[in-house]
Amino acid sequence: MERPVRQRGPKAADLLSVGEVAARTGLAVSALHFYESKGLIRSTRSAGNQRRYARAVLRQLAVIRVAQRMGLPLAAIAEAMARLPEGRAPTVADWRRLSAAWREDLDERIRTLTQLRDQLDGCIGCGCLSLKACPLRNPGDTLAGQGPWPHLMGGGTGGGGTGRRHD
């Protein structure tokens, strides 16, 4: 007696069209295509070459949306989603692992933004944006170690400006 061949993946009846996923999540079809292009979600193709999504994608999209609301970059979200087992919805244990890692990042950003908020009125009050003393433009006077000449600032330390030193 022959054993039946087990199907891999969801049955066709358990798959959702891109329109069904969009309707159930409130996301635009273009957003689903974008998430898929970034490797955040996956689809299969029907015999007619139409995208089909496993129902697990609904919970995956919920996790992605929460992460985006937290301000996480898509690269960090993609990295986290890649650590989840493929082909099933994230479980409570999966969510706890993800959220614990994200909590640390969120706490750090809250601390940074709180410090920025608390220092902002002093900076606006003086108006000089001194590269030597201003904790917003040059935290801890880190540019002093690079020499007394003018420095261009970029990235997360304040960015832009003339780079002139106001003493």
Summary of the structure (lengths in Angstrom):
residues: 167
radius of gyration: 24.3
end to end distance: 89.6
largest distance: 89.6
contacts: 385
relative contact order: 0.08
helix: 53%
strand: 7%
